[in-house]
Amino acid sequence: MTSAELLADAFGRVREVVHHVVDGLTDDQLARRVDRDANTIAWLVWHLTRIQDDHVATVAGNEQAWTARGWAQRCGLPFDTHATGYGHSRDEVGRVRLPAEMLVGYYDDVHAATLRFVAGITDADLDRVVDRAWDPPVTLGVRLVSVVSDNLQHAGQAAFVRGVIERAAR
């Protein structure tokens, strides 16, 4: 297995969880909170997608799908186009009300762009420094693993929220 194949598999696992967690849920279920400070499924999926879009587009040298392919306009969220959800308040989390089709559509667009980028990665590419703002500087390999890790954590949180919602409905 090559580095490119490994990364494609890892990002593919994120996609599987995103699709599973959103599948069949209503807009109200996607926006439901398990308590007043909890993140919603809609926010978690939007946020993990924004992080992947932002971080992968940056290292690939591309414009984000959020702006380049009109997702910011279609979603119509009341945030600056650079917002990724990082540091969002309880009120801001509550403003992310998107239907499943929009969440999955945006995620799949970002996922496809991610796969196009990682398909060309070689082992040597993984050592390229992509962010000198950290000590030690962040390499491409570290950044991509960080995105996968962050995405899987948020997707898992969304799956947990879905389970709570489904259990409460019984």
NUFIBA-637119 format. One record per residue: x, y, z of N, C-alpha, C in turn; residue number from 1; residue in three letters. Coordinates in steps of 0.2 Angstrom, whole numbers, plus 2048, in hexadecimal, padded with zeros to 3 digits. Example, Ala and Ser with C-alpha at 12.3 -4.5 7.8 and 13.67 -1.06 7.14 Angstrom:
REM residues 2
+-----+-----+-----+------+------+------+-----+-----+-----+------+------+
| n.x | n.y | n.z | ca.x | ca.y | ca.z | c.x | c.y | c.z | resi | resn |
+-----+-----+-----+------+------+------+-----+-----+-----+------+------+
| 842 | 7E4 | 827 |  83E |  7EA |  827 | 842 | 7F0 | 827 |    1 |  ALA |
| 840 | 7F5 | 823 |  844 |  7FB |  824 | 840 | 800 | 827 |    2 |  SER |
+-----+-----+-----+------+------+------+-----+-----+-----+------+------+
//
This chain:
REM residues 170
+-----+-----+-----+------+------+------+-----+-----+-----+------+------+
| n.x | n.y | n.z | ca.x | ca.y | ca.z | c.x | c.y | c.z | resi | resn |
+-----+-----+-----+------+------+------+-----+-----+-----+------+------+
| 804 | 7FA | 800 |  800 |  800 |  800 | 804 | 806 | 800 |    1 |  MET |
| 803 | 80B | 7FC |  807 |  811 |  7FB | 804 | 816 | 800 |    2 |  THR |
| 808 | 81B | 801 |  805 |  821 |  806 | 7FF | 824 | 803 |    3 |  SER |
| 7FE | 825 | 7FD |  7F8 |  827 |  7FA | 7F2 | 823 | 7FB |    4 |  ALA |
| 7F3 | 81C | 7FA |  7EE |  818 |  7FB | 7EC | 818 | 803 |    5 |  GLU |
| 7F1 | 818 | 807 |  7EF |  818 |  80E | 7EB | 81E | 810 |    6 |  LEU |
| 7ED | 824 | 80E |  7E9 |  82A |  80F | 7E2 | 82A | 80C |    7 |  LEU |
| 7E2 | 827 | 806 |  7DB |  827 |  803 | 7D7 | 822 | 807 |    8 |  ALA |
| 7D9 | 81D | 80A |  7D5 |  818 |  80E | 7D3 | 81C | 814 |    9 |  ASP |
| 7D8 | 81F | 817 |  7D6 |  823 |  81D | 7D1 | 828 | 81C |   10 |  ALA |
| 7D1 | 82C | 817 |  7CC |  831 |  816 | 7C5 | 82E | 813 |   11 |  PHE |
| 7C6 | 828 | 810 |  7C0 |  824 |  80F | 7BC | 822 | 815 |   12 |  GLY |
| 7C0 | 820 | 81A |  7BC |  81E |  820 | 7B9 | 824 | 823 |   13 |  ARG |
| 7BB | 82A | 823 |  7B8 |  830 |  825 | 7B1 | 830 | 821 |   14 |  VAL |
| 7B2 | 830 | 81B |  7AC |  830 |  816 | 7A6 | 82B | 818 |   15 |  ARG |
| 7A8 | 825 | 81A |  7A4 |  820 |  81C | 7A0 | 822 | 822 |   16 |  GLU |
| 7A3 | 825 | 827 |  7A0 |  827 |  82D | 79B | 82D | 82C |   17 |  VAL |
| 79E | 831 | 828 |  79A |  837 |  826 | 793 | 835 | 823 |   18 |  VAL |
| 793 | 831 | 81E |  78D |  82F |  81B | 789 | 82B | 81F |   19 |  HIS |
| 78C | 826 | 823 |  788 |  823 |  828 | 784 | 827 | 82D |   20 |  HIS |
| 788 | 82C | 830 |  785 |  830 |  835 | 77F | 834 | 833 |   21 |  VAL |
| 780 | 837 | 82D |  77B |  83B |  82A | 775 | 838 | 827 |   22 |  VAL |
| 776 | 832 | 824 |  771 |  82E |  820 | 76A | 82E | 824 |   23 |  ASP |
| 765 | 830 | 821 |  75E |  830 |  823 | 75C | 834 | 829 |   24 |  GLY |
| 760 | 839 | 82B |  75E |  83D |  830 | 75B | 844 | 82D |   25 |  LEU |
| 756 | 846 | 831 |  752 |  84C |  82F | 757 | 852 | 831 |   26 |  THR |
| 755 | 858 | 82E |  758 |  85E |  830 | 758 | 85F | 838 |   27 |  ASP |
| 752 | 85E | 83B |  752 |  85F |  842 | 757 | 85A | 846 |   28 |  ASP |
| 757 | 854 | 844 |  75C |  84F |  847 | 763 | 852 | 846 |   29 |  GLN |
| 765 | 854 | 840 |  76B |  856 |  83F | 76D | 85C | 843 |   30 |  LEU |
| 768 | 860 | 845 |  769 |  866 |  849 | 768 | 865 | 851 |   31 |  ALA |
| 766 | 85F | 853 |  765 |  85E |  85A | 76B | 85E | 85E |   32 |  ARG |
| 76A | 860 | 864 |  770 |  860 |  869 | 76E | 85B | 86E |   33 |  ARG |
| 773 | 857 | 871 |  772 |  853 |  877 | 772 | 857 | 87D |   34 |  VAL |
| 775 | 85D | 87D |  774 |  862 |  883 | 775 | 869 | 880 |   35 |  ASP |
| 774 | 86E | 883 |  774 |  874 |  881 | 77B | 877 | 87E |   36 |  ARG |
| 780 | 874 | 880 |  787 |  875 |  87E | 78A | 871 | 879 |   37 |  ASP |
| 786 | 86B | 877 |  789 |  866 |  873 | 789 | 868 | 86C |   38 |  ALA |
| 78D | 865 | 868 |  78E |  866 |  861 | 788 | 862 | 85D |   39 |  ASN |
| 786 | 865 | 858 |  781 |  861 |  854 | 784 | 85D | 84F |   40 |  THR |
| 780 | 858 | 84C |  783 |  854 |  847 | 785 | 858 | 841 |   41 |  ILE |
| 780 | 85D | 83F |  781 |  862 |  839 | 788 | 866 | 83A |   42 |  ALA |
| 789 | 868 | 840 |  78F |  86C |  841 | 795 | 868 | 841 |   43 |  TRP |
| 795 | 862 | 844 |  79A |  85E |  844 | 79D | 85C | 83D |   44 |  LEU |
| 798 | 85A | 839 |  799 |  858 |  832 | 79C | 85E | 82E |   45 |  VAL |
| 798 | 863 | 82F |  79A |  86A |  82B | 7A1 | 86B | 82D |   46 |  TRP |
| 7A3 | 86B | 834 |  7A9 |  86D |  836 | 7AF | 869 | 834 |   47 |  HIS |
| 7AE | 862 | 834 |  7B3 |  85E |  832 | 7B4 | 85E | 82B |   48 |  LEU |
| 7AF | 860 | 827 |  7B0 |  861 |  820 | 7B4 | 867 | 81F |   49 |  THR |
| 7B2 | 86D | 822 |  7B6 |  873 |  821 | 7BD | 872 | 823 |   50 |  ARG |
| 7BF | 86E | 828 |  7C6 |  86D |  82A | 7C9 | 86A | 825 |   51 |  ILE |
| 7C6 | 864 | 822 |  7C9 |  861 |  81D | 7CA | 865 | 817 |   52 |  GLN |
| 7C5 | 869 | 815 |  7C5 |  86D |  80F | 7CB | 872 | 810 |   53 |  ASP |
| 7CB | 876 | 816 |  7D0 |  87B |  817 | 7D7 | 878 | 817 |   54 |  ASP |
| 7D8 | 873 | 81B |  7DF |  870 |  81C | 7E2 | 86D | 815 |   55 |  HIS |
| 7DE | 869 | 812 |  7E0 |  865 |  80C | 7E1 | 86A | 806 |   56 |  VAL |
| 7DC | 86F | 805 |  7DD |  874 |  800 | 7E3 | 878 | 801 |   57 |  ALA |
| 7E4 | 87A | 807 |  7EA |  87E |  808 | 7F1 | 87A | 806 |   58 |  THR |
| 7F2 | 874 | 808 |  7F8 |  870 |  807 | 7F8 | 86E | 7FF |   59 |  VAL |
| 7F2 | 86D | 7FC |  7F2 |  86C |  7F5 | 7F3 | 872 | 7F1 |   60 |  ALA |
| 7F2 | 878 | 7F4 |  7F3 |  87E |  7F0 | 7ED | 880 | 7EC |   61 |  GLY |
| 7E7 | 87D | 7EE |  7E1 |  87F |  7EB | 7DC | 883 | 7EF |   62 |  ASN |
| 7D7 | 886 | 7EC |  7D2 |  88A |  7EF | 7CD | 884 | 7F2 |   63 |  GLU |
| 7CA | 886 | 7F8 |  7C6 |  881 |  7FB | 7BF | 881 | 7F7 |   64 |  GLN |
| 7BD | 87B | 7F8 |  7B6 |  879 |  7F4 | 7B1 | 87E | 7F7 |   65 |  ALA |
| 7B1 | 880 | 7FE |  7AD |  884 |  801 | 7AB | 88B | 7FD |   66 |  TRP |
| 7B1 | 88D | 7FA |  7B0 |  894 |  7F6 | 7B0 | 892 | 7EF |   67 |  THR |
| 7B5 | 88E | 7ED |  7B6 |  88D |  7E6 | 7B0 | 88A | 7E2 |   68 |  ALA |
| 7AC | 886 | 7E6 |  7A7 |  882 |  7E3 | 7A0 | 884 | 7E6 |   69 |  ARG |
| 7A0 | 88A | 7E9 |  79A |  88D |  7EB | 796 | 88A | 7F1 |   70 |  GLY |
| 79A | 886 | 7F5 |  796 |  883 |  7FB | 795 | 888 | 800 |   71 |  TRP |
| 799 | 88D | 801 |  797 |  892 |  806 | 791 | 896 | 804 |   72 |  ALA |
| 790 | 897 | 7FE |  78A |  89B |  7FC | 784 | 896 | 7FC |   73 |  GLN |
| 784 | 890 | 7FA |  77F |  88B |  7FB | 77D | 88A | 802 |   74 |  ARG |
| 782 | 889 | 806 |  780 |  888 |  80D | 77D | 88E | 811 |   75 |  CYS |
| 77F | 894 | 80F |  77D |  89A |  811 | 77D | 89B | 819 |   76 |  GLY |
| 783 | 898 | 81C |  784 |  899 |  823 | 786 | 8A0 | 824 |   77 |  LEU |
| 785 | 8A2 | 82A |  786 |  8A9 |  82C | 78D | 8AA | 82F |   78 |  PRO |
| 792 | 8A7 | 82B |  799 |  8A8 |  82E | 79D | 8AB | 828 |   79 |  PHE |
| 7A3 | 8AD | 82A |  7A8 |  8AF |  825 | 7AA | 8A9 | 821 |   80 |  ASP |
| 7AB | 8AA | 81A |  7AD |  8A4 |  816 | 7B3 | 8A0 | 819 |   81 |  THR |
| 7B7 | 8A3 | 81D |  7BD |  8A0 |  81F | 7BC | 89C | 826 |   82 |  HIS |
| 7B6 | 89C | 828 |  7B4 |  899 |  82F | 7B4 | 891 | 82D |   83 |  ALA |
| 7B7 | 88E | 832 |  7B7 |  886 |  832 | 7B3 | 883 | 838 |   84 |  THR |
| 7B1 | 888 | 83C |  7AE |  885 |  842 | 7B2 | 885 | 848 |   85 |  GLY |
| 7B9 | 885 | 847 |  7BD |  885 |  84D | 7BC | 88B | 851 |   86 |  TYR |
| 7BB | 88A | 858 |  7B9 |  88F |  85D | 7B2 | 891 | 85D |   87 |  GLY |
| 7AE | 88E | 859 |  7A7 |  890 |  859 | 7A3 | 890 | 860 |   88 |  HIS |
| 79F | 895 | 861 |  79B |  895 |  867 | 795 | 891 | 867 |   89 |  SER |
| 792 | 890 | 86C |  78C |  88C |  86C | 787 | 88F | 867 |   90 |  ARG |
| 786 | 895 | 867 |  781 |  898 |  862 | 783 | 897 | 85B |   91 |  ASP |
| 78A | 898 | 85A |  78C |  897 |  853 | 78B | 88F | 851 |   92 |  GLU |
| 78C | 88B | 855 |  78B |  884 |  854 | 784 | 883 | 852 |   93 |  VAL |
| 77F | 886 | 855 |  778 |  886 |  854 | 776 | 889 | 84D |   94 |  GLY |
| 77A | 88D | 84A |  778 |  890 |  844 | 77A | 88B | 83E |   95 |  ARG |
| 77D | 886 | 83F |  77E |  881 |  83A | 778 | 87C | 839 |   96 |  VAL |
| 774 | 87E | 835 |  76E |  87A |  833 | 76E | 879 | 82C |   97 |  ARG |
| 770 | 873 | 82A |  771 |  871 |  823 | 76E | 86A | 822 |   98 |  LEU |
| 76A | 869 | 81D |  768 |  862 |  81B | 76D | 85D | 81A |   99 |  PRO |
| 76B | 857 | 81B |  770 |  851 |  819 | 773 | 852 | 813 |  100 |  ALA |
| 76F | 853 | 80E |  771 |  853 |  807 | 777 | 859 | 806 |  101 |  GLU |
| 776 | 85E | 809 |  77B |  864 |  809 | 782 | 862 | 80C |  102 |  MET |
| 781 | 85F | 812 |  787 |  85D |  816 | 78B | 857 | 812 |  103 |  LEU |
| 787 | 852 | 80F |  78B |  84D |  80C | 78D | 84F | 805 |  104 |  VAL |
| 789 | 854 | 802 |  78C |  857 |  7FB | 792 | 85A | 7FC |  105 |  GLY |
| 793 | 85F | 801 |  799 |  862 |  803 | 79E | 85E | 805 |  106 |  TYR |
| 79D | 859 | 809 |  7A2 |  854 |  80B | 7A5 | 850 | 805 |  107 |  TYR |
| 7A0 | 84E | 801 |  7A3 |  84A |  7FB | 7A7 | 84E | 7F6 |  108 |  ASP |
| 7A5 | 854 | 7F6 |  7A9 |  858 |  7F1 | 7B0 | 859 | 7F4 |  109 |  ASP |
| 7B1 | 85B | 7FB |  7B7 |  85B |  7FE | 7BB | 855 | 7FE |  110 |  VAL |
| 7B7 | 84F | 7FF |  7BB |  849 |  7FF | 7BE | 847 | 7F8 |  111 |  HIS |
| 7BA | 849 | 7F3 |  7BC |  847 |  7EC | 7C3 | 84C | 7EB |  112 |  ALA |
| 7C3 | 852 | 7ED |  7C9 |  856 |  7EC | 7CF | 853 | 7F0 |  113 |  ALA |
| 7CD | 851 | 7F6 |  7D2 |  84E |  7FA | 7D5 | 848 | 7F7 |  114 |  THR |
| 7D1 | 843 | 7F4 |  7D4 |  83D |  7F1 | 7D8 | 83F | 7EB |  115 |  LEU |
| 7D6 | 844 | 7E7 |  7DA |  846 |  7E1 | 7E1 | 849 | 7E4 |  116 |  ARG |
| 7E1 | 84C | 7E9 |  7E7 |  84F |  7EC | 7EC | 849 | 7EE |  117 |  PHE |
| 7E9 | 845 | 7F3 |  7ED |  83F |  7F6 | 7EF | 83A | 7F1 |  118 |  VAL |
| 7EC | 839 | 7EB |  7ED |  834 |  7E6 | 7F4 | 836 | 7E3 |  119 |  ALA |
| 7F7 | 83C | 7E3 |  7FD |  83D |  7E1 | 803 | 83E | 7E6 |  120 |  GLY |
| 801 | 83C | 7EC |  806 |  83D |  7F1 | 80B | 837 | 7F1 |  121 |  ILE |
| 811 | 839 | 7F2 |  817 |  834 |  7F3 | 819 | 834 | 7FA |  122 |  THR |
| 81D | 82F | 7FC |  820 |  82F |  803 | 824 | 835 | 804 |  123 |  ASP |
| 828 | 837 | 7FF |  82C |  83D |  800 | 828 | 843 | 801 |  124 |  ALA |
| 822 | 844 | 7FE |  81E |  849 |  7FF | 81C | 84A | 806 |  125 |  ASP |
| 81B | 845 | 80A |  819 |  845 |  811 | 81D | 849 | 815 |  126 |  LEU |
| 824 | 84A | 814 |  828 |  84E |  818 | 829 | 855 | 816 |  127 |  ASP |
| 825 | 857 | 811 |  825 |  85E |  80F | 822 | 863 | 815 |  128 |  ARG |
| 825 | 868 | 817 |  822 |  86C |  81C | 81D | 870 | 819 |  129 |  VAL |
| 817 | 870 | 81D |  811 |  874 |  81A | 80F | 87A | 81F |  130 |  VAL |
| 812 | 87A | 825 |  810 |  87F |  82A | 815 | 880 | 82F |  131 |  ASP |
| 819 | 886 | 82E |  81E |  888 |  832 | 81C | 88B | 839 |  132 |  ARG |
| 815 | 88C | 83A |  813 |  890 |  83F | 813 | 88B | 846 |  133 |  ALA |
| 815 | 885 | 845 |  816 |  881 |  84B | 81D | 87F | 84C |  134 |  TRP |
| 81E | 87C | 852 |  825 |  87A |  854 | 824 | 873 | 857 |  135 |  ASP |
| 826 | 86E | 853 |  829 |  86E |  84D | 825 | 870 | 847 |  136 |  PRO |
| 827 | 872 | 841 |  823 |  874 |  83B | 81F | 86D | 839 |  137 |  PRO |
| 819 | 86E | 837 |  815 |  869 |  835 | 816 | 867 | 82E |  138 |  VAL |
| 817 | 860 | 82D |  818 |  85D |  826 | 811 | 85C | 823 |  139 |  THR |
| 811 | 85A | 81D |  80B |  858 |  819 | 809 | 852 | 81C |  140 |  LEU |
| 80D | 84D | 81E |  80A |  847 |  821 | 807 | 848 | 827 |  141 |  GLY |
| 80A | 84C | 82C |  807 |  84E |  832 | 800 | 851 | 831 |  142 |  VAL |
| 800 | 856 | 82D |  7FA |  85A |  82B | 7F4 | 855 | 829 |  143 |  ARG |
| 7F6 | 851 | 824 |  7F0 |  84C |  822 | 7EE | 847 | 827 |  144 |  LEU |
| 7F3 | 845 | 82B |  7F1 |  840 |  831 | 7ED | 844 | 836 |  145 |  VAL |
| 7EE | 84A | 837 |  7EB |  84F |  83C | 7E3 | 850 | 839 |  146 |  SER |
| 7E3 | 851 | 833 |  7DC |  852 |  830 | 7D8 | 84B | 831 |  147 |  VAL |
| 7DB | 846 | 82F |  7D7 |  83F |  830 | 7D5 | 83E | 837 |  148 |  VAL |
| 7DA | 83F | 83C |  7D8 |  83E |  843 | 7D3 | 843 | 845 |  149 |  SER |
| 7D3 | 849 | 843 |  7CE |  84E |  845 | 7C7 | 84C | 842 |  150 |  ASP |
| 7C7 | 84A | 83C |  7C1 |  848 |  838 | 7BE | 842 | 83B |  151 |  ASN |
| 7C2 | 83D | 83D |  7BF |  837 |  840 | 7BC | 839 | 847 |  152 |  LEU |
| 7C0 | 83D | 84B |  7BD |  83F |  851 | 7B6 | 842 | 851 |  153 |  GLN |
| 7B6 | 847 | 84C |  7AF |  84B |  84C | 7AA | 846 | 849 |  154 |  HIS |
| 7AC | 842 | 844 |  7A7 |  83D |  841 | 7A5 | 838 | 847 |  155 |  ALA |
| 7A9 | 836 | 84B |  7A7 |  832 |  850 | 7A3 | 835 | 855 |  156 |  GLY |
| 7A4 | 83C | 857 |  7A0 |  840 |  85B | 799 | 840 | 858 |  157 |  GLN |
| 798 | 841 | 851 |  792 |  842 |  84E | 78E | 83B | 84E |  158 |  ALA |
| 792 | 835 | 84E |  78F |  82F |  84E | 78C | 82E | 855 |  159 |  ALA |
| 790 | 830 | 85A |  78D |  830 |  861 | 787 | 833 | 862 |  160 |  PHE |
| 786 | 83A | 85F |  780 |  83E |  860 | 77B | 83A | 85C |  161 |  VAL |
| 77C | 837 | 856 |  777 |  834 |  853 | 774 | 82E | 857 |  162 |  ARG |
| 779 | 82A | 85A |  776 |  825 |  85F | 772 | 827 | 864 |  163 |  GLY |
| 774 | 82D | 867 |  770 |  830 |  86D | 769 | 832 | 86A |  164 |  VAL |
| 769 | 835 | 864 |  762 |  837 |  861 | 75E | 831 | 860 |  165 |  ILE |
| 761 | 82C | 85D |  75D |  826 |  85B | 75B | 822 | 861 |  166 |  GLU |
| 75F | 822 | 866 |  75D |  81F |  86D | 757 | 822 | 870 |  167 |  ARG |
| 757 | 829 | 870 |  752 |  82D |  873 | 74B | 82C | 86F |  168 |  ALA |
| 74C | 82B | 868 |  746 |  82A |  864 | 742 | 823 | 865 |  169 |  ALA |
| 745 | 81F | 869 |  742 |  818 |  86A | 73D | 818 | 86F |  170 |  ARG |
+-----+-----+-----+------+------+------+-----+-----+-----+------+------+
//
